[in-house]
Amino acid sequence: MLACGSMLFSSCSLDTVPSDQLSDQIILNNIGMLEALLNGTYCDLRDKVEGHFPAWNVAPKLLSVAYGEDINAAGVQTYGYTQPFKSAGFYEDISYLPTGYASRGMWFVPYTIIYKANSIINSIDGVSGDQTRKDQIKGQALIIRARCYFDLIRFFQHTYSIAKNEPGVPLRLDTSTEPYMERSSVELVYKRIEEDLLEAERLLQDYQRPSIMYYNADVACFLLANMYLTMEDWPNAEKYAHKITSKYPLMSLEQYQDGFVTPNEEWIVGYEQDITYYSTGDNMTSFYNFGQVKNTNMNNSMYPCKYFVEEIMKDDPRGLFVKMPSDNSKYCSNKFFDTATQSPFGAVLDMRAGEMYLVEAEAIARQGGGRESEALNILNKLQLKRGITASSPGTLWTTTTNQEELIDAILLERRKELYAEGIDLWDIKRLKKPVIKSTKKGHELNINVPINSNMFTLMIPDEEYQHNKGIVQNPNPSEDPIFFPKSN
């Protein structure tokens, strides 16, 4: 477990700190201080955030899921750190307004982490010490910064293919407290993410991390594959996804059904829980727990809609659903477990290779050129590991090599394999999909959100907008509902 006690920089309140005033300046003049700061920055990626926001390794995932159609946010009025997910699931204005939990949390938390990563990146070359150790510290800090910018750009602007020339987010690459900073274009932000991750892969090529809680070259490849997928750069998405699929085998169906509590050969990043972390309930299990999971934390927040359970996941071995104890007309998910009240409390999943198998399959299928059978083989490999065969009930097993039909099958498999794991909003935006919810399908309400809705994009928090005179605000969806690129 990372030591997350009193580190060089403390966490910052979401209420008061713009992105250029994230911490006091501290002179970092030796490798030990930088390594300590790196460990503290990892803790920021894992721990609960002040201002009633859950742990950063689950918050963006839960918000992404809530925007989608497959998993409901509970309809009861909730406060504190469950409120952003209900607001997103209901597409309430607070889900995108600059005063809401989501826009404030999704802005200030990553910028706080970026500040610390910048402190490491900009100091490490000037300190004495073993060069290999310095490279390893810098490489991990580069991945942390890139990941935060990847989250920021996907939350605060539309997808790359339609918005690459639009305002992205400010690219703060040092520890300057300059209050005036314009939003770099989406294209420039992606370029910086790419440069950071490629450099990190090079620096970490021989790094043997102490546990899967730390970032290595594989994590850089995982993020690069998803970045290129979002950019619709299919050859590079395939290339970097394959770096993972050629190294990490798929877990068995039994391991999948184990509740994502025990790391296995498919896990790329995960976090062990100690009593302090476990007691906060900041894990996937607690948010999906309505009493069906025997643990001490029950947030009653997220549950699958009836249509997803009975139609999309019908006869699928991954359909780990039971009737909700408090309401037999609804289902809840047993996908995530923990080990109840007994230490060790199990691990929290962050990244796994199954996603990369589907990225690789999609990237190959979209390139066409007679390679559809290669994509189908990858898809079938995953299906077979999940207990799906040619003799499976219904139409679970995929056989088509028609390009369009195959891509649709791969995207459907993403919904099945990765449900509740945090891909929903990213796929809605990059695939330019609407969101249609219906009480007849077991949603909490009827709603129809059109393609490229500005509801899919958060507004810049008021604190930042008022303090940083160089920044422009995102459209308010109640006034400007649909995104139309102005500069493409």
N, C-alpha and C positions, 0 to 999 in steps of 0.2 A: 504494500500500500504506500502511495506517495505520502510523504510527510507534509501535512497541510496546516501546520500551525502558523505561528506568527512569521510571515515571510517579509521580504524587503519592501514589497508594496502591498497594501491592504486592499480589500474589495471596495468598490465605490458605490455610493447610493445612486439608484436610477433617477432620483428626483432632482438632483442638483448639479450633475457633472457633465458639461458638454464634452465632445470628443477631443478637444484640444487641451483639456485640463483634467487629465485622468489620474495624475499622481504627482507627488513631489519629485523633483530631480534628485537623483542619488548618483554619486560617482561610483561606477562599477569598474574597479581597476585590478581585479584579479579573477582568475578562472573559477575559483571556489564560489565567489559571490554570484557569478553568472550562472553557474550550475544550480545554485540554490534558487535563484530567480526563475530558472527554467522549471524546476520542480514546483515552485509556487504557481507558475503559469499553467502547468498541467492541472493543478488543483482547481483553478478557475474554470477550466474546461469540464470539470467533473462535478463541482459542488453547487449547492444551492446559491442563488444570487439574492442579494438584499433587494427589497422592494416586492416581495411575494412572487418571485419568479422561480420556477423549479430548476433543477440542475441543468447546466448548459448542454450536457450530452443527451438530454431527453427533450428539452424545451423546443428547439427547432423541429425535431421529429414530430412531436405531438401537435404543434401548430400546423405543420404541413398535412398531417393526417386529418385534422379537424376540418380543413378546407375541402376535403374530398367527399366522395359519395358513399364510400364503403363502410366507414366507421362514424357512428354518431357521437356527438358531444351531448352529454346528458342535459335534458331540458330543464331540470330544476335550477333555480337561481343560485349561483355559487359565487363566492368571493375569494379574494386571495389569489393564489397561483393557479387555480383551476379556471378562473374567469376568462383568460385569453382564449382558451380552447373552446369554451362554450360560445363566446362571441364570434370566433372564426367559423364554427360549425353552423351558426345561425346567420352568418353574414350580416351581423349587426354593425352599425357604423363605428362602434367602439373598437371593432377588430382592426380597423385601418386608420382611425383618427390619430392625429399627432399627440393627443393627450392619453391615449390608451396604453395598457400594459404591453401589448404586443409591439407597437412601434417603438416605445421607449426601451423595452428590454432587448429587442432584437437589434437595436442601434448601440446603446451604451455598453452592453456587456462585451460584444466583440471588439469595440474600440478600446475598451479597458485592456483586453487581452492583447490587442495589436500594439498598444503602447508598450507593454512589457516585452513583447517579442521584438519590437524595434530597439528597445534598450539593449537586448542581447545581441541582435544582429549588428548594430552600429558600434558596439564596444568590443566584441570578441576578437577582431583582428588586431586590436591595439594592446592586448594583454599578453604577458608571457605565459608559456606553458606548452604542453605537448600538443603538436599540431593536429594529431588524430583526434584527440579529445576535443579540441576547439572546433574542428570540422563537425564532430557529432553534435555538439551543443548548437552550433549555428544551423545545421541542417534541420534539426528538430524545430527550432524557432521559426525557420522559414516555412515549414509545413503548417505550423500553428497560425502564422500570419495569413498564409494563403487560404487556409480553411475558413478563417473568419471573414476574409473578403469574399469568398465564394458564397457564404451564407448571406452576407450583407447585400451583394449584388442581386441575388435571386429574390430576396425579400423586398428590396426597395426599387426594383425596376423590372420591366417585362423581359421576356426571354431574348437571348442574344440575336436570334435570326431576324427579329423585327425591331430591335431596339439598340443595335450595336452603336449607333451614332447618337443615342439619347444620353442625357445626364445619368451617370451611374452613382457613385459615392465618392467622397473625398479620399484620395490616396495619401494617407499619412504614413510616411516611410521613415520618419525620425521622431524624436521626442520634443520637437518644437511646440511651444505654446501659442504660436501665431493663431489668432482667432479668425482670420479671414482665409478661407480655403474653399475654392470652388469644387463642384462635383466633376471628377474626371469622367470621360465618356465610358460607356459600357465596354467598348472595345479595348480601351486602355486598361481598365480594371482587369479584364480577362487576360490581357497581355502580362500584367504584373503577376497575377496568379500563376500563369504558365511559367514565367521566368523563375519564380520562387520555387515551384515544385520541381522543375527540371534541375535547378541547382541543388536542391535538397536531395534528389535522387542520386546525383553525382557524389555529394559529400557523404552520403550514408550508405554507399554501395557495399561497404564491408562492416557496417555497424551491426553488432550482435546485441540487441536490446535485452535488458534484464527481465522483462516480462512484456505481455501484450498491452500493458497500460501505456507504453511508450511508443512514439512514432518512429518508424524506420522507412527505408526506401519503398517498401510495399505500400505503406500508407500514402506516400507521394503518388505512386502509380494508381492507386484506387481513386484518389481525387482527380488526377489527370484524366482518367478514363471517363469519369462523370462530367468533368468540365468539357472534354471534347464531344461527348454525347450531346450536351446542352448546346454546344456551338455547331452541331451537325457536321463535325469533322469526322466522318465515319472511319477512314483509315487509321487515324490516331486513336480514336476510341477503341477500335479493335486491338491495336498494338498494345495499349496500356492495360486493357482488360485482360489480354492474353498473358501478360506478365504475372497476373494474379492467378488465372485459371491453370496455368502451367505449373504452378507451385503449390497451390492450396486445393486439396481435394474437397469434394462436397461431403457434408456430414450425412449420416444415415437417416432414414425416416425416424428411427427410434430416438436418435439424438435430437432431431427436429422437434419431436413430440415431448422432449424432456423439459421444455419450458424455458429454453435459452438462459439457463442458470449455471451451466457448467461449460467452461471453454472447451472447444474441441478443435480438430484440425482445420475447420473452415473459418474460425474466428481470426480476424486480422487485428482488431482493437476491441478490448473489453476491460472492465474495471472491477476488481474485487471490492466487496463491501465489508467495511468494519462496522462496529456497533454505532459509531457516530453517524456514518453515512446512511446506514440502513434505517436508523430511527427517524430520519427526515421523511422517508417515503418517497424520495426523489428517484424512483426507478419505474420502468414500464409496468411492472407488476401492479404497483399500487394504483396507478391511474386507470388500469383496466379491471380493477378488483371491485366487485359488487357483493362480496361475501362468498364467492365460489372458490376463492383461493385462500388457504389458511395461512395468512400472515397478519402482522399487527397493524398494517397500514392499508387503509381502504379509502380511496379518493372518490369512488363512484363517478368517474368522469367520462370514460370512453367505452363504447360498446358497438358491436357490428349491427348494421341494419338487417332487417329480416330478409330482404331480397338478396343481399350478399351471401347470407348463410344458406338460404334455401335454393337459390338459383345459381349464383356464380360458383359457390364452393360445394354444390351438391355432389356427393359421392367422392369428394376429394379427401385423401387421407390427412391433409393439412387442416381440414376443417375442425379445429379444436374448439367447439362451441358447446355450451350447456345453457339450459333455461336460467334466466336471471332469478336468483332466490327471492327477491322482493317483488318481482313482476313476471309471472310465467308467460306473458304474451311477448316478452322480449328475450333476446339471447345475450349472453356475455361470453367473453373470450378466455380460453385457457391457454393461449399461446405463450404467455409469460408467467413464470412461476418464480418463487424464491424458496429458501429453505426455512421458512417460518421464523420462529423465535430462537433458533439455535445457531450459534456461531460454528463454522463460517457461514455467512448469509448468502453465499452464491455470488455470481458475477453479473454485471450489467453489460449487455452487448452494445457495441457501438458500430463496428463495421464487420461484414462477413463476405466471403467469396461468392456465395450464391448470387448476389447482386451482379457481380462481375461476369458470371456465366451468361446472364441475360443481356448485359451490355454488349458483350462480345457477339452474341447471337444476333442482336438487333443491328449492330454496326455492320456485320457481314451481310445480313439480309438486305439492308438498305443500299449496299454497294451493287447488288445484283451481279450481272455478268456471269451467270451460270453458277454462282457460289451458294445458291439457296440451299443445296443439300448439305453444305458445311454448317450453315446456321441451324438447319433442322437437326443435324446430329448433336449439336451442343444442346439444343432445347430438349431433345429426347434423352440425353444423358442426365439432365437435371430431373426430368419427369420420372425416369426409371429409379433414380435415387429416392424419389419421394413416393415410391410404391405405385406409380402409375405405369401401366403396361399397355400393349396393344389390345389386351383383352379386358381392360378396365371398363367399368360401367359408363354409359353415356358416351360423350365425345371428348374425354379428358386427354387421350393420347393423340398427338399431332402427327399427321402424315403429309400434309400439303407441302409442295415446293413452289406453288404459285407465290410470287414475291409479295403481293399485297396481302393475300390471305395469311402467309407466313408471318409477316410483320404484325398483323392483327393478333395472331396466336401468341407471339412472343410478348406483346404488350399485355394480353390477357394473363399470361403466365406471370408477369411482373406483379399484377394485382393479387394473384393467388399466393405466390411464393413470399412476397414481401409485405403483405397486408399488415397494417398497424406499425410498420417499421419506419415510416417517415418519407415516402417517395411521392405522395399524392399531389401536393401542390406543385412540385417540380415537374411532374408529368403533365398536369393540367396546363401549365404555362408553356412548356417546350413543345407539347403536342397540339397546342391551341385548341383545347377542349372546353366545352361549357360544363357547368355543374348543375345537374337537375336532381332535385330532391322531392320526394313525394311521401305523404303519410301512407299511401297505399303500399309503398315498398318498405315501410317500416322506419322512415325517417321521422324526426321530431316535428317537421313542418314541410310545407310546400314551397319550393323556391326554384327559380330558373335564372342562373347567372350566365350571361352570354360569353362567347369566346372573347378573349383579350379584355375582359372586364377590368376596370381599374380597381375593383374590389380585391383583385389578386395581388395588389401591390400596396405595401404600407406607406403611409405618409411620413415625412421626416419629423421627428419629435419636436415639439414646441421649443424645448430648451435649446436644442441645436439651432433651429431656424432663427430664434431670437438672438442668439449669441454670435453665430457665424454669419456675418453680413454677405459673404460670398456665395451662400447656398441658395438654390431655388427649390421651392416646395413641389412635391408631387401633386397631381390633380386630386381633388376631393371627389370621390365617385358619385356623391349625391348631386354634384354640379356638372361633372364631366365623366359620364359612366363608362365609356368605351375608349380604349387606347387606339389612336391612329398615329403611326409614325410621322413625324413632321420633317425629319432630316434624312430619311433613307431614300 
